[in-house]
Amino acid sequence: VQLQASGGGLVQAGGSLRLSCVVSGTMFRFANMGWYRQAPGKQRELVAGIAVDGATSYADSVKGRFAISKDNAKNTVYLQMNSLKPEDTAVYYCNALRLATLNKYWGQGTQVTVSS
């Protein structure tokens, strides 16, 4: 299983970015997906998650600004990030939790930098 994340970059405060994560193989429909981030000197934290049934959840710090979605036909999960703030600067990782085995898989990370 491979997760390939993309879409990061440099953006000014108030701007938007959309991250994508493509998952190889056939497990996508049977996995809960999540986006995590890790800022320098901080622990990795869960930003948003989407379950197999499409239910979503968000960290309080991004509610109302970020939206997670998925396309089962494309084996892809997205993170739409709006109204970005400098404190959103971090490396963003996608994660897949395979429900049948509870194995976790990680993408390689994509850097998001928000300038003030």
For each residue, the residues with C-beta under 8 A, 3 or more apart:
1: 23 24 25 27 96 98 105
2: 23 24 25 105
3: 21 22 23 24 94 95 96 105 106 107 108
4: 21 22 24 107 108
5: 8 19 20 21 92 93 94 107 108 109 110
6: 19 20 21 110
7: 17 18 19 20 110
8: 5 17 19 91 92 110 111 112 113
9: 17 111 112 113
10: 113 114 115
11: 15 16 17 84 112 113 114 115
12: 15 114 115
13: 84 85 86 114 115 116
14: 83 84
15: 11 12 84 114
16: 11 80 81 82 83 84
17: 7 8 9 11 81 84 112
18: 7 78 79 80 81
19: 5 6 7 8 35 78 79 81 92 94 110 112
20: 5 6 7 76 77 78
21: 3 4 5 6 33 35 76 77 78 94 107
22: 3 4 74 75 76
23: 1 2 3 27 28 31 33 75 76 77 96 105
24: 1 2 3 4 75
25: 1 2 28 75
26: 29
27: 1 23 30 31 96 98
28: 23 25 31 33 70 72 75 96
29: 26 52 72
30: 27 52 98 99 100
31: 23 27 28 52 96 97 98 99
32: 49 50 51 52 96 97 99
33: 21 23 28 49 50 68 70 77 94 95 96 97
34: 46 47 48 49 50 94 95 96 97
35: 19 21 46 47 48 49 68 77 79 92 93 94 95
36: 44 45 46 47 92 93 94 95
37: 44 45 47 88 90 91 92 93 112
38: 42 43 44 45 90 91 93 109
39: 42 87 89 90 91
40:
41:
42: 38 39 45 90
43: 38
44: 36 37 38 93
45: 36 37 38 42 59
46: 34 35 36 49 59
47: 34 35 36 37 58 59 62 66 79 92
48: 34 35 56 57 58 59 62 66 67 68 79
49: 32 33 34 35 46 56 57 58 68
50: 32 33 34 54 55 56 57 68 69 70 77
51: 32 54 55 56
52: 29 30 31 32 99
53:
54: 50 51 70
55: 50 51
56: 48 49 50 51 67 68
57: 48 49 50
58: 47 48 49 62 63 66 68
59: 45 46 47 48 62 63
60: 63
61: 87
62: 47 48 58 59 65 66 81 88
63: 58 59 60 66
64:
65: 62 81 82 83 84
66: 47 48 58 62 63 79 80 81 82
67: 48 56 79 80 82
68: 33 35 48 49 50 56 58 77 78 79 80
69: 50 77 78 80
70: 28 33 50 54 76 77 78
71: 74 75 76 77 78
72: 28 29 75
73:
74: 22 71
75: 22 23 24 25 28 71 72
76: 20 21 22 23 70 71
77: 20 21 23 33 35 50 68 69 70 71 94
78: 18 19 20 21 68 69 70 71
79: 18 19 35 47 48 66 67 68 92
80: 16 18 66 67 68 69
81: 16 17 18 19 62 65 66 84 88 112
82: 16 65 66 67
83: 14 16 65
84: 11 13 14 15 16 17 65 81 88 112 114
85: 13 88 114
86: 13 89 114 115 116
87: 39 61 114
88: 37 62 81 84 85 112 114
89: 39 86 112 113 114
90: 37 38 39 42 112
91: 8 37 38 39 109 110 111 112
92: 5 8 19 35 36 37 47 79 109 110 111 112
93: 5 35 36 37 38 44 106 107 108 109 110
94: 3 5 19 21 33 34 35 36 77 106 107
95: 3 33 34 35 36 104 105 106 107
96: 1 3 23 27 28 31 32 33 34 104 105
97: 31 32 33 34 102 103 104
98: 1 27 30 31 101 102 103 104 105
99: 30 31 32 52 102
100: 30
101: 98
102: 97 98 99
103: 97 98
104: 95 96 97 98
105: 1 2 3 23 95 96 98
106: 3 93 94 95
107: 3 4 5 21 93 94 95 110
108: 3 4 5 93
109: 5 38 91 92 93
110: 5 6 7 8 19 91 92 93 107
111: 8 9 91 92
112: 8 9 11 17 19 37 81 84 88 89 90 91 92
113: 8 9 10 11 89
114: 10 11 12 13 15 84 85 86 87 88 89
115: 10 11 12 13 86
116: 13 86
